[in-house]
Structure formats: structure tokens, C-alpha cells
Amino acid sequence: MKIEAIRARRKELAGFLQAIRSRSQPTDFGFPSGARRRTTGLRREEMAQLIGISATWYTWIEQGREVNISADALDRLATNLRLTRSERAYLFELADRRDPQYGRSESDDVPPLLVDLLADVGVPAYLMGRYWDLIAWNDAAAELFTGWLDTPRDHEEPPNLLRFVFLMPQTRQFLVDWEARARRITAEFRADCRNMLEDPILLRLVDELSAGSPDFARFWKQHDVLERQGGERRFQHPKRGEIAYLQATLRPDEHEHLKFVMLKPL
């Protein structure tokens, strides 16, 4: 990252922390209020106490100095200051740190409204998480992905699109032009996880796929990167023969890690 960009981030982080501090009411965090306060909101010393760092260190951060703040301290800040999801993500982005809660279970973090929408859209649709696990899907999707989504699951691990593509032999017949689709899916996945390439869960998934599929290992090593796009998707369904859909992927604003995928029949 260029020096100018680093300085700009430090300046923005300092301003962001000052804004959070000024809007926070001391009594909400167990600190006394009174007429003798010269500061609107929390004092720097109180912010430092909530975060668990020294007042001097916190002051330097607010001054935009060349100091770093750990991911654990940012986690305490975001939790104790009750930041919103968007504010938390912005905080970690500005500090150039990975959120330690980023890899937590996603099944408990799905808005009920999105799950309800799956049943209402009338076409195959599913919700996909940051590791491309399918968190929820509708009956139309289960019928389309027969032999995968319509089978009983005897364990808690959710179905994963990458495992479906690379580790299930029947997928090579199910996806028309399997190699082209598999290559593109790998490039889309690499682009999608560009901000978490050191994530332990991701690394375990990549190792599993590489060990189980020489094709995935080959595609992954090519370092191709493509943004996930819509377009035509063709399948060789075991009961319906060759069928085609137009795919659209939506990302909810408050849940950027989720993808709402719909397949409209052609």
C-alpha cells in the first residue's frame, strides 16, 4: 500500500474514532456525567479503558500517528462501543486488520426475511455464505440440484458449492461444459475471498479441495481472478434433460458476506 494511502487511512481512522467518542454518552458505559466535563461524549482515557489499551497509545491513534492497533483491541472497541455491523467492518478496513469474528458460524446470522424470500421467488434460489456454503435454499433449488440439495443430511456441515463442483463425480455430467464452469468458479471464489486469504477456515477448505481434486489444485495455482457475474447456466438434469437458466446474484447491504442467488428458467 502506498504511503499516501496509509496516511489517508490513519487520518480517516482518527476521525472515525473521534466521531464515535463524541456521540457516546458516558453514563451508557458506566462513567459519571456532570457539568465539570469539558468533553462531549467520552474522554480519551475512557475510550482507552473500554478498549483495554493505554491512554497515551489511544491518543496517538486519534492523532493519526504511525502506530498500529491490534485486531483484539479493535474487537473490544467494536463490541464495547456497540458498533453496528457496517461500522465494525469499516473500522477493521481502516485499521487494515482482519476481524476475528469474520469466520464465525453463519447459519445463526441469516436474516429471517431472506429465508422467507426464498420460498416466495418461485424459481430456484439459495443463500450462499462467505465460504460458499449453502445456508438455505428453496424447494425449486432442491429439485434442480437433485442428488445434492434434496438428500437428507446426517451431519451439521452445510452443503458447499465448491465441494459439489469438484468432489462429487456426478457434477461433471450435471454441469454442461464442466471444465469451463469449474475454472470460472475457482476464479470467482479466489476474487470473492481476496480479503481473507490467510483465514484458517479458508485454508482448510482449499487444502481439502486441492487434495481431493487435481483440477481444483491446477485452477487454484493459476491465480485467475474474476468477479462473480450472472449469465446463462446450463445443466444436464437426470430427469428433465438439458435445461438452461439465467443466474442473478444479489448481495444484501447489511450482510455483505451473503449472496442471494436466483436462477430464472430460459
N, C-alpha and C positions, 0 to 999 in steps of 0.2 A: 504494500500500500504506500502511495506517495506521502511525503512528509506533509504536504498541504492538506491532504485528505485526513491524515491522522490528527492534525491540529484542528481541523474543522469539526471532527467528531468529538474531540476533547471539549471544544467550546460549546458544542450543542449539548453534550452530556452535562456540563456545568450548568448551563441554562435550564435544562430539564430538571435537574435536582433542585435548583433554586425554586423553580415553579412548584414542584411537589412540596417542598418545605414550607413555602409561603401559604399554600392553601390548606395545610394540615392544622387542625385545631389541637392545641396541646392537651386539653382535657380528654380528647378521644384516645390518647395514648398514655394516660396516667400521669401527665405532667401538670403542675399547677398553673393556673392562669392568674392574671392580675394586672392592675394598672401600671405596675413597675416594669412590665415587659416593653422593651423598645423594638422588638422584632414581631412582624406579622407572621403568625404561624409558629412553627417550631424553630428553636435555636439550632445552630450548627452542632453544638455539643449534644443536644437531644437527638438529632439525626444520627450522629456518630454512635450514641448509646444504643439506639434501636438497631443499627446495622452491626454493631459489635466491633468497631474499629476506633482508633484514637481520634480525638477532636482535631488534632493537627493534620493527621492524614486525610480526614474528610474535608477539612478546609482547603487543602491543596487540590483535592479533586474538584471542588467547586470553583477553584481559581483556574482550572484548566491546565494545571502543571503536568509535567511528564511523570505521572505516577499511574500505577495500574491498580485496579480493584478486582479482587478475586471473584470467581463465579459464586462461591459460597456466600460472600458478603452481599453480592447483588441479589442472591436468592433471599437472604434475610431482609434486605431492603424492600424487595417487591412484596414479600409476604407480610412483613410487619407494617408497611405503609399502605397495604391493601390496594395495590395497583390493579388496574383492570388487565385483562388478557393482552389487549393491544399495547398498553403502557409497558407491561412486563417485556413483551417481545421487543419493543422499541428500546428499552433500557439495555437489554443484552446486546442488541445490534450496535448501539452506540459505543458500548464498552468493548466490543469485539470479543465477547465471551459466549460460550455455549451454555444454554440454560440447563442446569442439572435435572430439571423436571421434564425436559423435552421428550425423553423416551418413556415416560410413564404410560401405563395402560390406557389405551384409547377407548375401549369399549364403554367405560364409565363417563366418557367426555363427549358423547354424541347427543346433540340437541334432539329431544323427542320430536320436534316439528319436522326435522329432516327425515326421521324414520317414518313418520306418518305420510310424508310426501311420496315415499317410495311406493306405497300402496295406491296413491292417487294418480300417478302419472300415466298408467295404462300401457307402458312399454317397458322392456327390460331395463332395470335401473339398479344401481348399487352404490354404497358408500365405501370409499377406499381410504385407508389411513396412510400415515407417512411412510411406513414400510411396505406399502401396497397390500396390506391385509384387507380383506373384505369384511367390514364391520357389520353391515346389514345389507339386505337385498330383498327384492320383491319376488312374488311367485313367477312373474314373467321371466325374470333373470334365472331363476332356478330351472325353469323349463328349457330356456335357451342353453344354459350350461349344464345339460343333463349329464349325469355321471360324476358331477363335481359338487355343484351347489344344491342338488336335490337329494344328496345322500346323507343319512344320519351321521352325526359327528360324535364320536365316543370320547373326545377329549376337548379341552378348553381352547386349544390353539386355533385361531380363526383361519379360514382358507386364505391362501396368499396367491396373488396373481402370478408372481414370478415362479413360484413352485409349480403352479398349474401349467405354465408355458414350458418350463424346462425339465421338470422332474416327472411329469405324468405322460407316459408314452402315447396315450390316445390323443393328446393335444396336437400332435404332428399331423394327424388326419383331420382334426376338427378345425384348425385354423388354416384357411386357404392361403397358400404361399407362406408356409410356416416360417421358413428361414428369414424372409424379408421382414415379416411381422416380429419375429423374435429379436432380430438385430435392432429394429427400431425401438422395441420395448426396452431393451437394455440401455440404449442411448437416452431414452426418455427418463428411465429410472436414475441414471447417473446424473442427469441435469436436475432432476427433482430432489436429489439428496446431496446437492453440491455443498450445502451448509452444514452437513453432519457426517462428513467422510471419516471422521475419527470416532463416530458413535459405536460403542461396543455391540449394540444390537444389530446395527447395520453390518458391521464387520463379520459377525457370526453368520448372518444371512448370506453375505457374499461368499464366505468360505464354504458354506453348505452347498450353495448353488454351483460354485466352481468345482467342488469335489464330485458332485452328482451329475454335472453336465459339462462335457468338454466344449460344447458350443457356447454356453454362457461364459466359461472361462476365456474363450477366444474373443468373444464380443466385448467382454468387460475390459480386457487388456488393450483393446483398440482405442479406448478413451473417446469414443464418439459421444457427442452431446447434442440432444435435440429436445426442444420444448414439446411437452405433450400437446398434441393437436387433435382436433376432430377429423372427420372424414369417413370414407367408406370402409366398412369392416365386413368381411365375407367369412362365412362359416359353412362347414360341411356337417350338417346336423344328422345324427344317426337315424332319425325318424322322418325329417322333413326335407332331406337333401340339402342342396346348396341354397343358402339364404343370405341376404345382404341387408345391412343396416347403415345408417349414418350415426356416428358417435359424437356426442357433445359432452364436455367435461366442465363442470361449474365448481368454483371454489367459494364457499361461504366466507364473508368478510371476517367474521369473528372466530372462524375455525379454519385458518389457512392450511392446516395440516390435512384437512379432509378434502376429498374430491367426490362430487356428486356426478356420477356417470350415467348417461342415458343413451339408449340405442333405439333409434327410430327406424322401423322397417321401411325398406325401399320398395 
